């Protein structure tokens, strides 16, 4: 900038000296040596100005060159960063493809295990039904045998009864073995479920959850059912750590209503329906809903319990003196009034009350231990 100003200052001086020289030529003729010296001075001044201008341009070129080198250095850094990002992107894409292949394989295997579990559950249900029928027959025969023994103590046990008892024991052992097999299948299902969960978490972390979620949701996961009934979600608890009631199951982290195995104090393990409500789990001991189960049973049957956990049932004699033998009236003609449909109890005053369904639940008090 200073060089440009100096140049602009020198140019007027040269022009003015040129004009003065022209005017002096008109007035008087100067000696030739004096004119020559004046022109030499002007040339020196002009040369000095041009020299300073050249130095200024040189400094400007050096400064511009340094800035250009900085720009090229930044461009090289940007190119290297872009190349690194490209490599990372390719690695992520390869991992995504591998995760998708693994997920597909696990889904196929999960479907196979699910079908196997459903087949085992169906077989076990049929065996349980057969066992219940045999137990009822044995109880009936035991009652007859007891009455005969009381009347005729000298009569020995009939061979058919003995063989039938042995057959029932064999069936019971077979069912226990099958239960152990189903429990092993259930543990395998849990392992498969954990693997699928881990794969899903990996897909979420790599940012491809949205593309795989639809494919995962289109196939159902393996059902978690007990071999007894497929009602909602059912859990099997290890026989060496069976809880005492549904509240204990809830405290262990099971927050879904369904069928679970419990073992109260001084009792054998059996299945009950646990109803989760109001921040706890209740043990359902009676459920009447559609009239498929006849509740007009003897007190002996009420003592041992009867029914199915996927319909109507009664669990043991914990209700004391309550009236449990209400008759369920199924709807007949469409013209009958609505009050004619349901379960009827007759109160002490003689009035009839119709109820669509009933459910009895028990829950330990705060002072009792849930274990």
C-alpha positions, 0 to 999 in steps of 0.5 A, spaced: 500 500 500 505 504 501 509 502 495 502 504 491 502 511 494 509 512 493 508 510 485 502 515 485 506 521 488 512 519 483 508 520 477 505 527 478 512 529 479 515 526 473 509 529 469 510 536 473 517 536 471 516 535 464 511 540 463 516 545 467 521 543 462 516 545 456 514 551 459 522 553 460 523 552 452 518 557 450 521 562 455 528 561 454 533 556 452 537 553 457 544 550 456 544 543 454 548 540 460 543 542 465 537 539 461 541 533 461 542 533 468 534 534 470 532 528 466 537 524 469 534 526 476 527 524 474 529 517 471 533 516 478 526 518 482 522 514 477 527 508 478 527 508 485 519 508 485 519 502 481 524 499 485 520 500 491 514 498 488 517 491 486 519 490 493 512 491 495 510 486 490 515 481 492 512 481 499 505 480 497 507 474 492 511 471 498 505 472 503 500 470 498 504 463 497 504 462 504 496 463 504 496 458 498 500 453 502 496 453 508 490 452 504 493 446 500 495 443 507 488 444 510 485 440 503 490 434 504 487 434 511 480 434 509 482 429 504 485 424 509 479 425 514 474 423 508 478 417 506 478 415 513 470 416 514 469 412 507 473 406 510 469 406 517 462 407 513 464 400 509 466 397 515 459 399 518 455 396 512 459 389 512 457 389 520 450 390 518 450 385 513 453 380 517 448 382 523 442 381 518 444 374 516 445 372 523 438 375 525 435 371 519 438 364 522 436 366 529 429 367 526 428 360 523 431 357 529 426 360 533 421 358 529 423 351 529 423 351 537 417 354 537 413 349 533 417 343 537 414 347 544 407 347 541 407 340 539 410 338 546 405 342 550 399 339 546 402 332 547 403 333 555 396 336 555 393 330 552 397 326 557 394 330 563 387 329 561 388 322 561 392 322 568 386 326 571 381 321 568 385 315 571 386 319 578 378 320 578 377 312 576 382 310 582 379 315 587 372 312 585 375 305 586 378 307 592 372 309 595 368 302 593 374 299 596 374 303 603 367 301 603 368 294 602 373 293 607 369 296 612 364 291 611 368 285 610 375 286 613 377 279 611 377 281 603 383 282 600 385 287 595 382 286 588 388 284 583 384 289 578 385 295 583 392 293 584 394 293 577 390 299 576 394 303 581 400 300 578 398 303 571 397 310 574 403 310 578 407 308 571 403 314 568 405 319 573 412 317 572 412 318 565 408 324 566 414 327 570 419 325 565 415 329 560 415 335 565 423 334 565 423 334 558 419 340 557 422 344 562 429 343 558 425 345 552 423 351 556 430 353 558 433 352 551 427 357 549 430 362 554 437 362 551 434 363 544 430 369 546 436 372 550 440 371 543 435 375 539 434 380 544 442 381 544 442 381 536 436 387 537 440 391 541 446 390 536 442 393 531 439 399 535 446 401 536 449 400 529 443 405 527 439 399 522 433 398 527 428 401 523 430 397 517 430 390 521 424 391 526 419 390 520 422 383 519 422 381 526 415 383 528 412 379 522 414 373 525 412 371 532 417 369 538 417 363 541 411 362 546 413 362 554 408 356 556 407 351 561 406 344 559 399 344 562 395 350 559 396 355 554 393 361 557 396 368 556 404 367 558 406 362 563 412 360 567 415 354 569 419 355 576 425 350 578 422 344 582 428 346 587 425 353 588 418 353 587 414 359 591 409 358 596 404 363 592 403 368 587 405 374 591 412 371 592 412 370 584 410 377 583 416 379 588 421 375 584 419 380 578 413 376 574 408 382 573 404 378 568 397 374 569 398 367 567 399 360 570 404 358 575 407 353 579 406 354 587 408 349 593 405 352 599 407 349 606 407 342 607 404 341 600 406 338 593 407 343 587 401 344 583 399 349 578 394 355 579 392 362 576 395 368 578 392 375 577 396 381 577 392 387 580 393 393 584 401 392 585 401 385 587 399 378 585 393 374 587 392 367 587 385 365 584 382 359 587 375 359 583 373 362 577 366 361 573 365 364 567 361 360 561 358 354 565 362 349 562 364 346 568 359 343 573 360 346 580 354 341 583 360 337 586 361 333 592 365 335 598 370 330 597 371 333 590 371 340 593 377 338 597 381 335 592 379 341 587 377 340 580 376 343 573 381 346 568 385 353 568 383 355 561 375 354 563 372 354 570 375 351 576 376 350 584 382 350 588 381 346 594 377 347 600 380 354 603 373 358 602 370 354 608 362 355 609 361 359 603 356 357 598 359 354 592 354 350 589 350 355 585 347 353 578 349 356 572 343 357 567 345 357 560 341 362 555 335 359 552 331 362 547 332 370 545 325 372 548 328 370 555 329 376 559 337 377 561 336 376 568 335 369 566 342 368 564 348 367 569 349 364 576 344 364 581 344 364 588 339 364 593 339 368 599 337 367 606 331 372 604 329 367 598 331 372 593 335 370 587 341 373 584 344 372 577 351 373 576 355 373 569 361 370 572 365 369 579 372 369 581 375 368 588 382 370 590 386 370 596 392 374 598 397 374 604 396 379 609 402 384 611 403 380 617 404 374 613 411 372 610 410 371 602 415 366 602 
